């Protein structure tokens, strides 16, 4: 049977989500603290994008207002990645991936306010449906991981904020240029924020100027190239043939992939209790209902893939 464009695109987006799921695993495997890990990831992605003439052409076309807006979003992206990898370090990859599944819940509340659209009661009900799952997740981790859950929830909140802002800003700019500007601004943000972290977020404070060893360098290059730019480019192609409904269903598998990978590669199931997995089931189940609330239509903002990874790319 010949492979249709839709079937091929579906396989591509599944592969992208699998790569996004690996980011939490790499966050645990890389020995660097969360701050230098995210700083190096952003710097490497920006360096790779800077090699593309298309990015520089797009940069010359940006208005000062749009440039400032992207820089502001980039600062939030940096904080999101910092807290996401911080959650993985403070708890583990499974906890970080589970917490990030809360992003659509926060988006249901935040996006109507940011986008100035009517608030929908069914979206609030969707958010409330996830709360029992969150309670089970908190109760299903050892006491020493509770801080990781809180930091992971903060990361999901940041996804909702910058994802909603991005949807207002990205429609008139080249996707690669948007990614380069936001991650460049994020790199600068972390550079300036590093001396203040001991006072603002002590749990994530660490030296910024850490030179990775050969092993960490290879893992960072994998994180930047294979798990960031490759799925970004591949997904931009795949989204031409898929509806937002289909894309959201597939991308909601990201925490599932991440948890399964963590069980296989890191044996994290030994650290967690059945309560956590019950909570994960409730959260993922509720998140899967979210696309059912939306009409089937094309994805309108694929640019967000470059910074938000699998989250919030469909309306």
Secondary structure, 3 states (H helix, E strand, C coil): CCCCHHHHHHHHHHHHHHHHHHHHHHHHHCCCCHHHHHHHHHHHHHHHHCCCHHHHHHHHCCCHHHHHHHHHHHHHHHHHHHHHHHHHHHCCHHHHHHHHCCHHHHHHHHHHHHCCCCCCHHHHHHHHHHHHHHHHHHHCCCHHHHHHHHHHHHHHHHHHHHHHHHHHHHHHCCHHHHHHHHHHHHHHHHHHHHHHHHHHCHHHCCCCCCCCCHHHHHHHHHHHHHHHHHHHHHHHHHHHHCEHHHHHHHHCCHHHHHHHHHHHHHCHHHCCCHHHHHHHHHHHHHHHHHHHHCCCCECCCHHHHHHHCCCCCCC
